[in-house]
Amino acid sequence: MENAIILWADDEIDLLKPHIMFLRDKGYEVHTSNSGVEAIEILKTKPFDIVFLDEQMPGLSGIETLIRIKNMLPELPVVMITKSEEEAIMEDAIGSKISDYLIKPVNPKQILLSLKKNLENKKLISEKTTFNYQQEFRNIGMEISNRLKHNEWPEIYRKLVYWELELEQSNDSGIIDVLKMQKDEAGQVFSRFVENHYVDWVNGKDPDRPVMSHTLIREKLIPLVDEMPSLFFILIDNLRYDQWKILQPIISEFYRVEKDEIYYSILPTATQYARNALFAGLMPSEIEKKYPRYWVNEEDEGTKNQYEGELLGEQLKRYGRDIRYSYNKILNLSAGRKLLESLPNLMGNKLNVIVYNFVDMLSHARTEMEVIRELADDEAAYRSITVSWFEHSPLYDIIRQLAEKKIPVVITTDHGSVKVDSPVKIVGDKATNTNLRYKTGRSLSFNRKEVFEAKNPGDIFLPRSNVSSNYVFCRNTDFFAYPNNYNYYVNYYRNTFQHGGISMEEVMIPFITLIAR
């Protein structure tokens, strides 16, 4: 950052004239001081961009000066310069939140590098990130156009999430728009891919099918339960892969990631279907047939997921796992705190399942509450709220305590959500469900080119309320809208986070195995 204003405090400041002239020749404005007291007084006279501070000054020492500067101007970058390499001095300086640490004698290039790192860091990183994505753009585009298999799609999605998180710090709106276009292209191709293979996957006709909701516990969880003395399985409702990636650095303080995997949700990608299928180890129509007392249809009164614990128990029995397990569903803060208090009582179980419902409530609240819409205006803000919630939630404390006990943890979800922007017209009767990403009913009218239709729900193991019922699903970022009061409806729901349909964000979801550090 040329024209930056620097304060350099050193009791031997006259010996540093060559350095100061070098910086002035580079366009920096440099002010000098030969004591800590004088430096603090100078800082009161005008705004500075950075301070170079000698650690060994008579009178007020460098560390003491640093503490006073930080009390007065906590955001001002301070670079400590010292002759000493003593570890205690370094720790004092670092603990007092220095921005950099240089050992004398320093040369002009070191000073310049420190300035660029502290004053131009964001700009340099942004430029480098933009350049790197431009290099990768063509490769990703070529991969999307290939005939990808189910195990190759998660790698594309991981790359797009990686670049989305990297570029959100960029000031280059043009490159962000390019990424959005590429992500949209990938989403459209992925939606068609799922349509073309879904029936074969769920009917067992494709031996190369992915792990899905109804096979997850059998194929992924039970093997872990068998090999570990105790395991906690934490399902955070509606947790997208990008949300996991921003929680990962926080959780990594306590756990290392053993495996970072992605599995596929069934359709509809909605709690009633995907989560019941996960805990039952069966597709929805199979649950309805085998355990009718545990299945609640769309048109029926009552909670649609009130028997997950029972369905889990039945699945464990079917696969011969006679083990001690617990099931807890957390729907609010008080329930989370209560579970945290009772955690010691669960340690003796072979398996403990926790369903934590916050992210799903956040997505619904963002649709219905104007204040949440403003707080989570875009994808980055939506992720940021997820992080803020997690850091102050009982779940954070639960994971921390489990790490102290060296208990392995699995974090997963039942489905993701997608930010919708393109309305698709549909007409249905009063019995039609209210979800914006899928519809089921007997009198649905729509453009068949705009949706994925299951004329016979039995083909994809979905229950039907009557003989003429069918299911239709939105693709990518589409959402259903009724022609009546169309403009109001579209404006209200556009740019909200929804689930139930076919998109990378809803279908490809994390399954993370964590081992305590």
C-alpha positions as CSV (number, residue, x, y, z in Angstrom):
1,M,0.0,0.0,0.0
2,E,1.9,3.0,-1.2
3,N,1.6,6.3,0.8
4,A,1.0,4.3,3.9
5,I,2.0,6.2,7.1
6,I,4.6,4.4,9.2
7,L,5.9,5.2,12.7
8,W,9.3,3.7,13.5
9,A,10.3,3.8,17.2
10,D,13.9,2.9,18.1
11,D,16.3,4.4,20.6
12,E,19.0,4.1,17.9
13,I,16.8,5.6,15.2
14,D,19.7,7.6,13.6
15,L,21.4,4.3,12.6
16,L,18.3,3.4,10.7
17,K,18.4,6.3,8.2
18,P,19.3,4.2,5.2
19,H,16.2,2.0,5.9
20,I,14.0,5.0,6.3
21,M,15.2,6.6,3.1
22,F,14.6,3.3,1.3
23,L,11.0,3.3,2.5
24,R,10.4,7.0,1.6
25,D,11.8,6.3,-1.9
26,K,9.2,3.5,-2.2
27,G,6.4,6.1,-1.5
28,Y,5.9,5.5,2.2
29,E,5.5,8.3,4.7
30,V,7.8,7.5,7.7
31,H,7.8,9.2,11.1
32,T,10.4,8.4,13.7
33,S,10.7,8.3,17.5
34,N,13.6,7.3,19.8
35,S,11.4,6.3,22.8
36,G,8.2,4.5,23.7
37,V,6.7,7.5,25.5
38,E,7.4,9.7,22.5
39,A,5.9,7.1,20.1
40,I,2.6,7.0,22.1
41,E,2.4,10.8,22.0
42,I,3.0,10.8,18.2
43,L,0.3,8.2,17.7
44,K,-2.2,10.6,19.2
45,T,-1.5,13.3,16.6
46,K,-2.7,11.5,13.4
47,P,-3.7,8.2,12.1
48,F,-0.9,5.7,11.3
49,D,-1.1,2.5,9.2
50,I,1.6,0.5,11.0
51,V,4.3,0.8,13.7
52,F,7.8,-0.7,13.8
53,L,8.8,-1.0,17.4
54,D,12.2,-1.8,18.9
55,E,11.9,-4.3,21.8
56,Q,14.9,-3.1,23.8
57,M,14.4,0.6,24.5
58,P,15.5,2.4,27.7
59,G,12.7,3.7,29.9
60,L,9.4,2.4,28.6
61,S,10.4,-1.0,27.1
62,G,9.1,-2.2,23.7
63,I,6.7,-4.7,25.3
64,E,5.3,-2.0,27.7
65,T,4.9,0.4,24.7
66,L,3.2,-2.4,22.7
67,I,0.7,-3.0,25.5
68,R,-0.1,0.7,25.7
69,I,-0.5,1.0,21.9
70,K,-2.8,-2.0,21.8
71,N,-5.0,-0.5,24.6
72,M,-5.2,2.8,22.7
73,L,-5.4,1.4,19.1
74,P,-6.1,-2.3,19.2
75,E,-6.4,-2.7,15.4
76,L,-3.1,-0.9,14.5
77,P,-0.5,-3.4,13.2
78,V,2.7,-3.4,15.2
79,V,5.9,-5.1,14.1
80,M,8.3,-5.9,16.9
81,I,12.1,-5.6,16.1
82,T,14.7,-7.1,18.6
83,K,18.2,-8.2,18.9
84,S,17.2,-11.0,21.2
85,E,16.0,-14.4,20.2
86,E,14.9,-15.4,23.7
87,E,11.8,-17.5,23.5
88,A,10.1,-15.7,26.5
89,I,10.4,-12.3,24.8
90,M,8.9,-13.7,21.6
91,E,6.1,-15.3,23.6
92,D,5.4,-11.9,25.3
93,A,5.3,-10.1,22.0
94,I,3.1,-12.7,20.3
95,G,0.8,-12.8,23.3
96,S,0.4,-9.0,23.1
97,K,-0.9,-9.5,19.5
98,I,2.0,-8.3,17.4
99,S,1.6,-8.5,13.6
100,D,5.1,-9.6,12.8
101,Y,8.5,-10.3,14.5
102,L,11.9,-9.4,13.0
103,I,15.4,-10.1,14.4
104,K,18.1,-7.4,14.1
105,P,20.0,-6.7,11.9
106,V,17.1,-6.2,9.5
107,N,17.5,-5.4,5.8
108,P,15.3,-3.3,3.6
109,K,13.8,-6.3,1.9
110,Q,12.7,-7.8,5.2
111,I,11.0,-4.5,6.1
112,L,9.3,-4.2,2.7
113,L,8.1,-7.8,2.9
114,S,6.6,-7.2,6.4
115,L,4.8,-4.1,5.1
116,K,3.3,-5.9,2.2
117,K,2.3,-8.8,4.4
118,N,0.5,-6.5,6.9
119,L,-0.8,-3.7,4.7
120,E,-1.4,-5.4,1.4
121,N,-2.0,-9.0,2.5
122,K,-5.7,-9.1,1.6
123,K,-5.1,-7.5,-1.8
124,L,-2.2,-9.8,-2.6
125,I,-4.1,-12.9,-1.5
126,S,-7.2,-11.7,-3.4
127,E,-5.1,-11.3,-6.6
128,K,-3.4,-14.6,-6.2
129,T,-6.6,-16.4,-5.5
130,T,-8.3,-14.9,-8.5
131,F,-5.3,-15.9,-10.7
132,N,-5.4,-19.4,-9.3
133,Y,-9.1,-19.8,-9.9
134,Q,-8.7,-18.5,-13.5
135,Q,-6.1,-21.3,-14.0
136,E,-8.5,-23.9,-12.6
137,F,-11.6,-22.6,-14.3
138,R,-10.9,-24.4,-17.6
139,N,-10.1,-27.7,-15.9
140,I,-13.3,-27.7,-13.9
141,G,-15.3,-26.8,-17.0
142,M,-13.8,-29.7,-18.9
143,E,-14.5,-32.1,-16.0
144,I,-18.2,-31.0,-15.8
145,S,-18.6,-31.7,-19.6
146,N,-17.3,-35.2,-19.2
147,R,-19.6,-38.1,-18.4
148,L,-18.9,-38.1,-14.6
149,K,-19.7,-41.0,-12.3
150,H,-21.3,-40.7,-8.9
151,N,-17.9,-40.9,-7.1
152,E,-16.4,-38.1,-9.4
153,W,-19.2,-35.6,-8.8
154,P,-18.2,-35.0,-5.1
155,E,-14.7,-34.0,-6.2
156,I,-16.2,-31.4,-8.6
157,Y,-18.4,-30.1,-5.8
158,R,-15.5,-30.0,-3.3
159,K,-13.5,-27.9,-5.8
160,L,-16.4,-25.5,-6.3
161,V,-16.9,-25.1,-2.5
162,Y,-13.2,-24.6,-2.1
163,W,-13.1,-21.7,-4.6
164,E,-16.3,-20.3,-3.2
165,L,-14.8,-20.0,0.2
166,E,-11.5,-18.7,-1.1
167,L,-13.0,-16.1,-3.4
168,E,-15.5,-14.7,-0.9
169,Q,-12.6,-12.7,0.5
170,S,-12.0,-11.2,-2.9
171,N,-13.0,-7.7,-4.0
172,D,-13.2,-8.9,-7.6
173,S,-16.9,-9.1,-8.2
174,G,-16.3,-10.2,-11.8
175,I,-14.5,-13.4,-10.9
176,I,-17.1,-14.2,-8.2
177,D,-19.8,-13.9,-11.0
178,V,-17.8,-16.3,-13.1
179,L,-17.7,-18.8,-10.3
180,K,-21.4,-18.5,-9.8
181,M,-22.0,-19.2,-13.5
182,Q,-19.7,-22.3,-13.4
183,K,-21.4,-23.5,-10.2
184,D,-24.8,-23.0,-11.9
185,E,-23.6,-25.0,-15.0
186,A,-22.4,-27.8,-12.7
187,G,-25.7,-27.8,-10.8
188,Q,-27.7,-28.2,-14.0
189,V,-25.6,-31.0,-15.3
190,F,-25.6,-32.7,-11.9
191,S,-29.4,-32.5,-11.7
192,R,-29.7,-34.3,-15.0
193,F,-27.2,-36.9,-13.9
194,V,-29.2,-37.7,-10.8
195,E,-32.4,-37.9,-12.9
196,N,-30.8,-40.3,-15.3
197,H,-29.5,-42.7,-12.7
198,Y,-31.8,-42.4,-9.6
199,V,-34.3,-45.1,-10.4
200,D,-31.6,-47.6,-11.1
201,W,-29.7,-46.6,-7.9
202,V,-32.7,-47.1,-5.5
203,N,-33.8,-50.3,-7.3
204,G,-30.4,-51.9,-7.0
205,K,-30.0,-52.1,-10.8
206,D,-26.7,-50.2,-10.8
207,P,-23.9,-52.0,-9.0
208,D,-21.9,-48.7,-9.0
209,R,-24.5,-46.8,-7.0
210,P,-23.4,-44.3,-4.3
211,V,-24.0,-44.7,-0.6
212,M,-27.4,-43.1,0.0
213,S,-29.6,-42.2,3.0
214,H,-31.1,-45.7,3.4
215,T,-27.7,-47.5,3.1
216,L,-25.6,-45.0,5.2
217,I,-25.8,-46.7,8.6
218,R,-25.3,-50.2,7.2
219,E,-22.4,-49.3,4.9
220,K,-20.6,-46.5,6.9
221,L,-21.7,-46.3,10.5
222,I,-22.0,-49.9,11.6
223,P,-18.4,-50.8,10.6
224,L,-17.2,-47.8,12.7
225,V,-19.4,-49.0,15.7
226,D,-17.9,-52.5,15.4
227,E,-14.3,-51.3,15.5
228,M,-14.6,-48.6,18.2
229,P,-15.4,-49.0,22.0
230,S,-17.7,-46.0,21.9
231,L,-18.9,-43.6,19.2
232,F,-21.0,-40.5,19.0
233,F,-23.0,-40.0,15.8
234,I,-24.0,-36.3,15.5
235,L,-26.5,-35.4,12.7
236,I,-26.9,-31.7,12.2
237,D,-30.1,-31.2,10.3
238,N,-29.7,-29.5,6.9
239,L,-25.9,-29.0,7.1
240,R,-24.4,-28.3,3.7
241,Y,-20.9,-29.4,2.8
242,D,-19.7,-25.7,2.6
243,Q,-21.0,-25.2,6.1
244,W,-19.1,-28.2,7.3
245,K,-15.9,-26.7,5.8
246,I,-16.2,-23.5,7.7
247,L,-16.9,-25.4,11.0
248,Q,-13.9,-27.7,10.4
249,P,-11.2,-25.2,11.5
250,I,-13.0,-24.7,14.8
251,I,-13.5,-28.5,15.4
252,S,-9.9,-29.2,14.4
253,E,-8.8,-27.6,17.6
254,F,-10.1,-30.8,19.3
255,Y,-10.3,-33.4,16.5
256,R,-8.4,-34.4,13.4
257,V,-10.4,-35.4,10.4
258,E,-9.9,-39.1,9.8
259,K,-12.2,-39.2,6.7
260,D,-14.0,-36.4,4.8
261,E,-16.6,-38.2,2.7
262,I,-19.8,-37.2,0.8
263,Y,-22.8,-39.4,0.5
264,Y,-26.1,-38.9,-1.5
265,S,-29.4,-38.0,0.0
266,I,-32.5,-39.7,-1.4
267,L,-35.4,-37.8,-2.9
268,P,-37.2,-35.8,-1.7
269,T,-34.2,-34.2,0.0
270,A,-36.4,-33.3,3.0
271,T,-36.3,-34.4,6.6
272,Q,-39.5,-36.5,6.6
273,Y,-38.1,-38.7,3.8
274,A,-34.3,-38.6,4.0
275,R,-33.8,-38.7,7.8
276,N,-36.5,-41.4,8.3
277,A,-34.8,-43.5,5.6
278,L,-31.4,-42.9,7.2
279,F,-32.4,-44.2,10.6
280,A,-34.6,-47.0,9.3
281,G,-32.2,-48.2,6.7
282,L,-35.2,-48.4,4.3
283,M,-36.8,-46.3,1.6
284,P,-39.9,-44.4,2.6
285,S,-42.5,-46.8,1.1
286,E,-40.7,-49.7,2.7
287,I,-40.9,-48.0,6.1
288,E,-44.6,-47.4,5.5
289,K,-45.1,-51.1,4.7
290,K,-42.8,-52.7,7.3
291,Y,-43.4,-50.2,10.2
292,P,-46.7,-48.5,9.5
293,R,-46.9,-47.2,13.1
294,Y,-43.7,-45.3,12.6
295,W,-44.6,-43.6,9.3
296,V,-46.7,-40.4,9.0
297,N,-47.8,-39.3,5.5
298,E,-47.8,-35.8,4.1
299,E,-51.5,-35.2,4.7
300,D,-51.5,-36.7,8.2
301,E,-51.5,-34.7,11.3
302,G,-48.5,-34.7,13.6
303,T,-44.7,-34.6,13.5
304,K,-43.2,-36.5,10.6
305,N,-40.0,-37.6,12.3
306,Q,-41.1,-38.6,15.8
307,Y,-40.0,-42.3,15.6
308,E,-36.4,-42.0,14.5
309,G,-35.1,-43.6,17.6
310,E,-37.4,-46.5,17.2
311,L,-36.4,-46.9,13.5
312,L,-32.8,-46.9,14.5
313,G,-33.3,-49.6,17.0
314,E,-35.1,-51.8,14.4
315,Q,-32.3,-51.3,12.0
316,L,-29.6,-52.2,14.5
317,K,-31.6,-55.4,15.3
318,R,-32.0,-56.3,11.7
319,Y,-28.2,-56.3,11.3
320,G,-27.6,-58.2,14.5
321,R,-26.2,-55.4,16.6
322,D,-27.5,-55.9,20.1
323,I,-25.7,-52.9,21.6
324,R,-26.3,-50.2,24.2
325,Y,-27.2,-47.0,22.4
326,S,-29.0,-43.7,23.0
327,Y,-30.9,-41.4,20.8
328,N,-31.4,-37.7,21.6
329,K,-33.0,-35.0,19.5
330,I,-32.1,-31.4,20.3
331,L,-34.7,-28.8,19.2
332,N,-33.8,-25.8,21.4
333,L,-31.1,-24.3,23.6
334,S,-32.4,-25.7,26.9
335,A,-32.5,-29.3,25.4
336,G,-28.9,-28.8,24.3
337,R,-27.8,-27.7,27.8
338,K,-29.6,-30.6,29.4
339,L,-27.8,-33.1,27.1
340,L,-24.5,-31.4,27.9
341,E,-25.2,-32.0,31.6
342,S,-26.1,-35.6,31.1
343,L,-23.1,-36.4,28.8
344,P,-21.3,-38.5,31.5
345,N,-24.2,-40.8,31.6
346,L,-23.8,-41.7,27.9
347,M,-20.1,-42.5,28.0
348,G,-20.7,-46.2,28.6
349,N,-22.9,-46.7,25.5
350,K,-21.5,-48.3,22.4
351,L,-23.3,-45.8,20.2
352,N,-24.9,-42.4,21.0
353,V,-26.9,-40.6,18.4
354,I,-27.6,-36.9,18.6
355,V,-29.9,-35.1,16.1
356,Y,-29.2,-31.4,16.4
357,N,-31.7,-29.1,14.7
358,F,-30.4,-25.6,14.3
359,V,-29.3,-25.1,10.6
360,D,-32.7,-26.3,9.4
361,M,-34.4,-23.8,11.8
362,L,-32.1,-21.1,10.5
363,S,-33.0,-21.7,6.8
364,H,-36.8,-21.6,7.7
365,A,-36.3,-18.5,9.9
366,R,-34.4,-16.8,7.0
367,T,-37.5,-17.3,4.8
368,E,-40.0,-16.1,7.3
369,M,-38.2,-13.4,9.3
370,E,-37.0,-10.2,7.7
371,V,-34.3,-9.6,10.3
372,I,-32.8,-13.0,9.5
373,R,-33.0,-12.3,5.8
374,E,-30.9,-9.2,6.3
375,L,-28.4,-11.0,8.6
376,A,-28.0,-13.8,6.1
377,D,-28.3,-11.8,2.9
378,D,-26.0,-14.1,0.9
379,E,-24.2,-17.5,1.0
380,A,-21.2,-16.1,2.9
381,A,-23.4,-14.4,5.5
382,Y,-25.5,-17.7,5.9
383,R,-22.3,-19.5,6.6
384,S,-21.1,-16.9,9.0
385,I,-24.3,-17.2,11.1
386,T,-23.8,-21.0,11.2
387,V,-20.3,-20.4,12.6
388,S,-21.5,-17.9,15.2
389,W,-24.3,-20.3,16.3
390,F,-21.9,-23.2,16.6
391,E,-19.3,-21.4,18.6
392,H,-21.9,-20.4,21.2
393,S,-23.9,-23.5,21.2
394,P,-24.0,-26.5,23.7
395,L,-23.0,-28.6,20.7
396,Y,-19.5,-26.9,20.7
397,D,-19.2,-27.8,24.4
398,I,-20.4,-31.3,23.8
399,I,-17.7,-31.9,21.1
400,R,-15.0,-30.3,23.3
401,Q,-15.9,-32.6,26.2
402,L,-16.0,-35.7,23.9
403,A,-12.5,-34.8,22.7
404,E,-11.2,-34.6,26.3
405,K,-12.5,-38.2,26.8
406,K,-10.9,-39.2,23.4
407,I,-14.2,-40.4,22.1
408,P,-14.5,-40.6,18.2
409,V,-17.3,-38.6,16.6
410,V,-19.1,-38.8,13.3
411,I,-20.7,-35.6,12.0
412,T,-23.2,-35.8,9.2
413,T,-26.6,-34.6,8.0
414,D,-29.8,-35.8,6.3
415,H,-29.9,-33.3,3.4
416,G,-28.6,-29.9,2.4
417,S,-30.3,-26.8,1.0
418,V,-30.0,-24.5,-2.0
419,K,-30.6,-20.8,-2.5
420,V,-33.4,-20.7,-5.1
421,D,-33.9,-18.0,-7.7
422,S,-35.9,-19.4,-10.7
423,P,-39.7,-20.0,-10.3
424,V,-41.4,-22.9,-12.0
425,K,-45.2,-22.7,-12.3
426,I,-47.3,-25.5,-10.9
427,V,-51.0,-26.0,-10.1
428,G,-52.3,-28.4,-7.4
429,D,-55.4,-29.0,-5.3
430,K,-55.8,-28.2,-1.6
431,A,-54.2,-31.5,-0.6
432,T,-50.9,-30.7,-2.3
433,N,-47.9,-30.3,0.1
434,T,-46.4,-26.9,0.7
435,N,-42.7,-27.6,0.0
436,L,-41.2,-25.4,-2.6
437,R,-38.8,-27.9,-4.1
438,Y,-41.0,-31.0,-4.5
439,K,-44.7,-31.5,-4.8
440,T,-46.9,-34.5,-4.4
441,G,-50.6,-34.8,-5.1
442,R,-53.2,-36.1,-7.5
443,S,-54.1,-33.1,-9.6
444,L,-50.7,-31.5,-10.4
445,S,-50.4,-29.5,-13.5
446,F,-46.9,-28.4,-14.7
447,N,-44.5,-28.2,-17.7
448,R,-42.8,-31.6,-17.8
449,K,-39.7,-30.2,-19.3
450,E,-39.1,-28.1,-16.2
451,V,-39.2,-30.8,-13.6
452,F,-38.2,-34.4,-12.7
453,E,-41.4,-36.3,-12.5
454,A,-42.0,-39.7,-10.8
455,K,-45.3,-40.7,-12.4
456,N,-45.3,-43.9,-10.4
457,P,-44.0,-43.1,-6.9
458,G,-43.4,-46.8,-6.3
459,D,-40.6,-46.7,-8.8
460,I,-38.5,-44.7,-6.4
461,F,-40.0,-46.2,-3.2
462,L,-42.2,-43.3,-2.2
463,P,-45.6,-43.7,-0.6
464,R,-48.7,-42.4,-2.4
465,S,-51.7,-41.0,-0.7
466,N,-54.0,-42.2,-3.5
467,V,-53.9,-44.1,-6.8
468,S,-53.3,-41.0,-8.9
469,S,-50.7,-39.3,-6.8
470,N,-47.3,-38.5,-8.3
471,Y,-44.1,-36.6,-7.3
472,V,-42.3,-33.8,-9.1
473,F,-39.0,-32.3,-8.1
474,C,-37.3,-29.0,-8.9
475,R,-33.8,-29.0,-10.4
476,N,-30.8,-26.9,-9.4
477,T,-32.0,-23.5,-8.2
478,D,-35.6,-23.7,-9.3
479,F,-38.6,-23.4,-7.0
480,F,-42.3,-24.1,-7.4
481,A,-44.7,-21.1,-7.5
482,Y,-48.5,-21.1,-8.0
483,P,-50.0,-18.9,-10.7
484,N,-52.3,-17.2,-8.2
485,N,-50.7,-14.2,-6.7
486,Y,-47.6,-15.2,-8.7
487,N,-45.5,-12.1,-8.5
488,Y,-45.9,-11.7,-4.7
489,Y,-45.1,-15.4,-4.2
490,V,-42.0,-15.3,-6.4
491,N,-40.6,-12.1,-4.8
492,Y,-41.2,-13.5,-1.3
493,Y,-39.4,-16.8,-1.9
494,R,-36.7,-15.9,-4.4
495,N,-33.2,-16.1,-2.8
496,T,-34.4,-18.1,0.2
497,F,-32.7,-21.4,1.2
498,Q,-35.0,-24.4,0.4
499,H,-34.6,-28.2,0.3
500,G,-36.5,-31.2,-1.1
501,G,-35.3,-31.1,-4.7
502,I,-32.3,-32.0,-6.8
503,S,-29.1,-29.9,-6.5
504,M,-25.5,-30.5,-5.5
505,E,-26.1,-28.6,-2.3
506,E,-29.1,-30.8,-1.3
507,V,-28.0,-34.2,-2.5
508,M,-24.2,-34.3,-1.9
509,I,-23.8,-34.1,1.9
510,P,-20.9,-34.6,4.4
511,F,-20.1,-37.7,6.4
512,I,-17.1,-36.8,8.5
513,T,-15.2,-39.2,10.8
514,L,-13.3,-37.4,13.6
515,I,-10.6,-38.8,15.9
516,A,-9.7,-36.8,19.1
517,R,-6.3,-35.1,19.2
